[in-house]
Amino acid sequence: MSLAFAAVLVFSAASMGKSVSAQGNATGTEGATTTTTPLQYIANIKQLLGELQNEYNTGNYTQAEKLAEQAYLDNFEHVEDPLANAGQKELMEQTEHMLREELRQKIRDKIPADELAAFISTINAKLAEAEKVFS
């Protein structure tokens, strides 16, 4: 798990009165452990995509690319198997390709911000489909 993602988890958990282990599990104040669900990872991805768009809009392409990597590596990778196991392998593969390859390439190519926003909307639509699978 990346240090930045761990920091986000710790901050998020701390605001809810929980502590977080390096595996992404939150421990409640009573000591019970809860596992991060695919829905929580999807929420993290959406948040990171919003931050990514803001960084991109200000011309901070390096940070935008780091956020794209974080969205994929630290979050979507935890959603891939549950999606495939739920019979949604095509959705998983499409979303993976968009997050892992296309998004980062578009950032490197410095496409116009409105085009990136439209692409992020497409990713968010795929993530909404994934949310329905887990809801």
C-alpha positions in Angstrom: 0.0 0.0 0.0 1.4 3.4 -0.8 2.3 5.8 1.9 -0.1 8.4 0.5 -3.0 6.1 0.4 -2.2 4.9 3.9 -2.3 8.5 5.1 -5.7 9.0 3.4 -7.0 5.9 5.1 -5.6 6.9 8.5 -7.1 10.4 8.1 -10.4 9.1 7.0 -10.6 6.5 9.8 -9.4 9.0 12.4 -12.3 11.3 11.4 -14.6 8.3 12.1 -12.9 7.4 15.4 -11.1 4.3 13.9 -7.5 3.3 13.4 -6.2 1.7 10.2 -3.7 -1.1 9.6 -1.4 -1.3 6.6 -3.7 -3.9 5.0 -6.5 -1.3 4.7 -8.6 -2.7 7.6 -10.1 -0.4 10.1 -10.3 -1.3 13.7 -13.2 0.2 15.7 -12.9 1.6 19.1 -14.0 -1.7 20.6 -11.2 -3.6 18.8 -13.4 -5.1 16.1 -11.8 -5.2 12.6 -13.8 -4.2 9.5 -12.5 -4.7 6.0 -12.5 -2.0 3.3 -15.3 -3.0 0.9 -15.3 -2.6 -2.9 -17.8 0.2 -2.4 -15.4 2.1 -0.2 -12.6 1.6 -2.7 -14.9 3.0 -5.5 -15.7 6.0 -3.3 -12.0 6.6 -2.9 -11.4 6.4 -6.6 -14.1 8.9 -7.3 -12.6 11.3 -4.7 -9.2 10.9 -6.2 -10.5 11.5 -9.7 -12.0 14.8 -8.5 -8.7 15.8 -6.9 -7.0 14.7 -10.1 -9.2 17.0 -12.2 -8.5 19.9 -9.9 -4.8 19.4 -10.1 -4.9 19.0 -13.9 -7.0 22.2 -14.2 -4.2 24.1 -12.4 -1.5 22.6 -14.6 -0.1 20.3 -12.0 0.2 17.3 -14.4 2.7 15.5 -12.2 0.4 15.4 -9.2 -2.6 14.5 -11.5 -0.7 11.5 -12.8 0.2 10.5 -9.2 -3.4 10.6 -8.2 -4.3 8.5 -11.3 -1.8 5.9 -10.2 -3.2 6.0 -6.7 -6.7 5.6 -7.9 -5.7 2.5 -9.9 -3.0 0.8 -7.8 -4.2 1.5 -4.3 -7.9 1.2 -5.0 -9.2 -0.3 -8.2 -6.9 -3.3 -7.8 -8.9 -4.2 -4.8 -12.1 -4.0 -6.8 -11.0 -6.1 -9.8 -11.4 -9.6 -8.3 -14.7 -8.9 -6.6 -16.1 -7.5 -9.9 -14.8 -10.5 -11.9 -16.2 -12.9 -9.2 -19.5 -11.2 -9.5 -19.6 -12.1 -13.2 -18.6 -8.6 -14.4 -15.3 -9.4 -16.0 -15.9 -7.2 -19.0 -16.8 -4.2 -16.8 -13.7 -4.9 -14.7 -11.4 -5.0 -17.8 -12.9 -1.9 -19.4 -12.6 0.1 -16.2 -9.1 -1.2 -15.5 -7.9 -0.2 -19.0 -9.4 3.3 -18.6 -7.8 3.8 -15.2 -4.5 2.0 -15.7 -3.6 3.1 -19.2 -5.9 5.6 -20.9 -6.2 8.1 -18.1 -2.5 8.3 -17.4 -1.7 8.6 -21.1 -4.2 11.4 -21.5 -2.6 13.3 -18.6 0.9 12.7 -20.2 -0.5 14.0 -23.5 -1.9 17.1 -21.7 -5.2 16.9 -23.5 -7.6 19.9 -23.0 -9.1 20.0 -19.5 -12.6 19.7 -20.8 -11.7 16.5 -22.7 -10.1 15.0 -19.5 -13.3 16.0 -17.6 -15.4 14.1 -20.1 -13.2 11.1 -19.9 -13.3 11.1 -16.1 -17.1 11.3 -16.4 -17.0 8.1 -18.5 -14.9 6.4 -15.8 -17.3 7.6 -13.2 -20.2 6.0 -15.2 -18.3 2.7 -15.2 -17.7 3.0 -11.5 -21.4 3.6 -11.0 -22.1 0.4 -12.8 -19.7 -1.3 -10.5 -21.4 0.2 -7.4 -24.7 -1.3 -8.5 -23.0 -4.8 -8.5 -22.0 -4.4 -4.9 -25.1 -2.6 -3.6 
